[in-house]
Structure formats: structure tokens, C-alpha cells
Amino acid sequence: MGIETIILVVALVGGLYMAWSIGANDVANAMGTSVGSGALTVKRAVILAAVLEFAGAFFVGTHVSETIRKGIINPALFQGNEMALVFGMIGALLAAAIWLQIASYFGMPVSTTHSIV
């Protein structure tokens, strides 16, 4: 297994962990009122949230990554040392996911956007 495959697996697992942490932090905000008022059952709210979250990531996720890639980080600074950028991005992803998990565990209101930026 090459280094590229290992990096891909680590990034994929890190991305899934980040998604889980975001859900643990934000899902009550999105579904709490609908379920609490009786407008939706928990099952329907989860299905609706999953469909809409996927649609949002699929249709506009590239805009978010483009903003981070061009609006926050200057990729030209990493020319010749691209692996430093890759490891930095994976490190930021894992750090934000861990922070969101800790904040969610202690019930602290934190912004997922501020966590990653």
C-alpha cells in the first residue's frame, strides 16, 4: 500500500469523524423544534436531515473547499512541498473534529465553521 492510499484512507476516516462530530454538535439545533413540536417523528427528521445534508454537501461542498483552498490558504506557499499542505489539512480536520466532540460532550455551544477555520 502506497503513501497516497494511506493518506486517502486517513483523510476519509477523518472526514467521517468530522461529519459525526458536526452532527453531534448541530443536529439538535436543526431537528429539535420539529420533533419537539410533533411536526416530525424522530425517524422522519433523521431521514430528512440526512437527505438535505447530503444534497448540500454534494451541490455546494466544492464552494466551501474552494474558499478554504483559495480564500484562507495560499497554495503557492507550499509549492515544492505539497505534502506539508496535505498533512496540515488533515491535521486541521482532525483537530476540529476532536474539538467539536469535546465541546459537544460538555454541552458547550461552539461554531463548526470557527472550529475548522
C-alpha positions as CSV (number, residue, x, y, z in Angstrom):
1,M,0.0,0.0,0.0
2,G,1.5,3.3,-1.1
3,I,1.6,6.6,0.8
4,E,-1.2,8.0,-1.3
5,T,-3.5,5.2,-0.3
6,I,-2.7,5.7,3.3
7,I,-3.3,9.4,3.1
8,L,-6.6,8.8,1.3
9,V,-7.8,6.4,4.0
10,V,-6.7,8.7,6.8
11,A,-8.5,11.7,5.2
12,L,-11.6,9.6,4.6
13,V,-11.8,8.3,8.2
14,G,-11.0,11.9,9.4
15,G,-13.8,13.3,7.2
16,L,-16.3,10.7,8.5
17,Y,-15.2,11.5,12.1
18,M,-15.6,15.3,11.4
19,A,-19.1,14.6,10.0
20,W,-20.0,12.6,13.1
21,S,-18.7,15.4,15.3
22,I,-20.7,18.1,13.4
23,G,-23.8,16.0,13.7
24,A,-23.3,15.5,17.4
25,N,-22.9,19.3,17.8
26,D,-25.5,20.7,15.4
27,V,-28.2,18.1,14.9
28,A,-30.4,19.2,17.9
29,N,-30.5,22.7,16.5
30,A,-31.8,21.5,13.2
31,M,-34.3,18.9,14.3
32,G,-35.2,19.7,17.9
33,T,-38.0,22.1,17.2
34,S,-39.6,20.0,14.5
35,V,-39.5,16.8,16.7
36,G,-40.4,18.7,19.9
37,S,-43.5,20.3,18.3
38,G,-44.6,17.0,16.9
39,A,-44.4,18.1,13.3
40,L,-42.0,15.3,12.5
41,T,-41.2,12.0,14.1
42,V,-37.6,11.4,15.1
43,K,-37.2,8.8,12.2
44,R,-38.6,11.2,9.6
45,A,-36.5,14.1,10.9
46,V,-33.3,12.0,10.7
47,I,-34.1,10.9,7.1
48,L,-34.9,14.4,6.1
49,A,-31.7,15.7,7.6
50,A,-29.6,13.0,6.0
51,V,-31.1,13.7,2.5
52,L,-30.7,17.5,2.9
53,E,-27.2,17.3,4.4
54,F,-26.0,15.1,1.6
55,A,-27.6,17.4,-1.0
56,G,-25.9,20.4,0.5
57,A,-22.5,18.7,0.6
58,F,-22.9,17.3,-3.0
59,F,-24.2,20.5,-4.6
60,V,-22.2,23.3,-2.8
61,G,-19.4,21.5,-1.0
62,T,-16.9,22.4,-3.6
63,H,-17.6,26.1,-2.9
64,V,-16.6,25.6,0.8
65,S,-13.4,23.7,-0.1
66,E,-12.6,26.3,-2.7
67,T,-12.9,29.1,-0.2
68,I,-10.6,27.3,2.2
69,R,-8.2,26.5,-0.6
70,K,-8.0,29.9,-2.1
71,G,-9.5,32.4,0.3
72,I,-7.8,31.3,3.5
73,I,-4.6,29.4,2.5
74,N,-2.2,30.5,-0.2
75,P,-1.3,27.2,-2.0
76,A,1.6,28.9,-3.7
77,L,3.4,28.9,-0.4
78,F,3.6,25.1,-0.5
79,Q,4.9,24.8,-4.0
80,G,7.6,22.1,-3.9
81,N,6.4,20.8,-0.5
82,E,2.8,19.8,-1.2
83,M,2.8,17.1,1.4
84,A,3.1,19.8,4.1
85,L,-0.2,21.2,2.9
86,V,-1.8,17.8,2.8
87,F,-0.7,16.9,6.3
88,G,-1.7,20.4,7.5
89,M,-5.2,20.0,6.1
90,I,-5.6,16.5,7.7
91,G,-4.3,17.9,11.0
92,A,-6.8,20.8,10.9
93,L,-9.6,18.3,10.1
94,L,-8.8,16.0,13.0
95,A,-8.2,18.9,15.4
96,A,-11.6,20.4,14.6
97,A,-13.3,17.1,14.9
98,I,-11.8,16.4,18.3
99,W,-12.6,19.9,19.5
100,L,-16.2,19.5,18.4
101,Q,-16.5,16.2,20.1
102,I,-15.1,17.6,23.4
103,A,-17.4,20.7,23.2
104,S,-20.4,18.5,22.4
105,Y,-19.6,16.2,25.3
106,F,-19.5,19.1,27.8
107,G,-22.5,20.9,26.2
108,M,-20.5,23.9,25.1
109,P,-22.1,25.9,22.2
110,V,-19.4,26.2,19.5
111,S,-19.4,27.0,15.9
112,T,-18.3,24.3,13.5
113,T,-17.2,26.9,11.0
114,H,-15.0,28.7,13.5
115,S,-13.6,25.3,14.6
116,I,-12.2,24.5,11.2
117,V,-11.2,28.0,10.2
